[in-house]
Amino acid sequence: MSPSPTAPRPLGEPRHHHEELGSTNDEARRLGGEGAPHGTTVTATAQTAGRGRQGRPWVAPPGRALTVSVVLRDLARPALLPLAVAVAVARTVGDGARIKWPNDVVLEPGAPDDGAVTDGPCHPAPPAGVPGDLRKIAGILCEGRPAEGWAVAGIGLNVALDLAEVPAEIADRAATMGRDPSELDAVLDELLGHLAAVLALPDAELLADWSARDVLRGRRIGWVRPGGGPEGDGVADGVDDQGRLRVRTDAGVELLDAGEVHLVRR
């Protein structure tokens, strides 16, 4: 999903770092609306009003998790941005990382983890939609104005968390990279490098990379629509070329849009 025919500006330039900020995504959206260039990056040591999809609050102990939002311009396929960001995060975490549609990077029990451990969370609370055997290591929130040519990719990545610093009720569903807090900037550099590389991939390669890490494929899932209605049920069967989740149901194949549904725990 190459951003443009010309070489894009490097990600991470300029970088706006805040010791404390309400939300890196809100600040990046403000900057994007004011014309901030492609690659503008906002980071924070502590977020006081972090959020995930559908407004759920985000929990991240100060200085232990990477909270970053990047302004991206002239994307050829904005609908695939969440998939691209998820692949970049998974590459940063290592071979054991898997992707749970639409916006989580997780670890499976017994998967190779390149040092990642399951001892601390940084994710929206409550963690609805996460199958019980998965541990969440990162969450993604993509926002912005695609019609105006820009978007924001927001990422919360568990880098150096300590179980003692997080609420006990969510600790059993989380994972961390197990890195030292002093390595946050190094992990940011790794992440931005992977994101730049993934954004340059042709769509077919991006979808293949995402599909190879798809943790829901073949699982029975349930979903609800925020406006109400009956709960859906079926077996996940990958994504289409618009990033929608394919689900096999008794009535046939249904395509789920991330903005219109949320998964319910099985």
Secondary structure, 3 states (H helix, E strand, C coil): CCCCCCCCCCCCCCEEEEEEECCHHHHHHHHHHCCCCCCCEEEEEEECCCECHHHCEECCCCCCEEEEEEEEECCCCHHHHHHHHHHHHHHHHCCCEEEECCCEEEECCCCCCCCCECCCCCCECCCCCCCCCCEEEEEEEEEEEHHHCEEEEEEEEECCCCHHHCCHHHHCCECECCCCHHHHHHHHHHHHHHHHHHHCCCHHHHHHHHHHCECCCCCEEEEECCCCCCCEEEEEEEECCCCCEEEEECCEEEEECCCCCEEECC
